[in-house]
Amino acid sequence: MLYTSPENEYPRHIGDIQLVSRGFKEGDTLPEGWAKVAEVERPDAGTDKITVEEYPKVISNVLSQNWVIRDMTQAELDRRDAPASAKAKLIELGLTEAEVFALTIGLVR
C-alpha cells in the first residue's frame, strides 16, 4: 500500500503511519491528512524513453499513482549503453570475447 502524508510526502508506507499513530494497522481509518494511493500498472516506455513516477493525481475520483513517460537524458542513455560501449573498446584494444566475458563476470584476479 502507498500513502501520502499530511505534509504531501510521497511515497509513504504503513510504517510511516505507524510512526505517528501507534497501533495503526491496515484496514483502520487513516489518521487525519493521510491518503491512500491506488497502485497503477507501470507503463512500458519503449526505446530511448523512461517511465518515472510523479506525485499522485486523482483519476476517476481516486488518488492514483502517476506514471509519466519521458525521453531519456544523454546521461541515462550513456549509462544504458556503457556495457556495450566498454565491450567494443576492449575488443578494439585486442582482447578476445572470452577475455571480455571473464572481465565482465569478475573472474580476473
Rosetta blueprint (number, residue, H / E / L):
1 M L
2 L E
3 Y E
4 T E
5 S L
6 P L
7 E L
8 N L
9 E L
10 Y L
11 P L
12 R E
13 H L
14 I H
15 G H
16 D H
17 I H
18 Q H
19 L H
20 V H
21 S L
22 R L
23 G L
24 F L
25 K L
26 E L
27 G L
28 D L
29 T L
30 L L
31 P L
32 E L
33 G L
34 W L
35 A E
36 K E
37 V E
38 A E
39 E L
40 V L
41 E L
42 R L
43 P L
44 D L
45 A L
46 G L
47 T L
48 D L
49 K E
50 I E
51 T E
52 V E
53 E E
54 E E
55 Y E
56 P E
57 K E
58 V E
59 I E
60 S L
61 N L
62 V E
63 L E
64 S E
65 Q E
66 N E
67 W E
68 V E
69 I E
70 R E
71 D E
72 M L
73 T L
74 Q H
75 A H
76 E H
77 L H
78 D H
79 R H
80 R H
81 D H
82 A H
83 P H
84 A H
85 S H
86 A H
87 K H
88 A H
89 K H
90 L H
91 I H
92 E H
93 L L
94 G L
95 L L
96 T L
97 E H
98 A H
99 E H
100 V H
101 F H
102 A H
103 L H
104 T H
105 I L
106 G L
107 L L
108 V L
109 R L
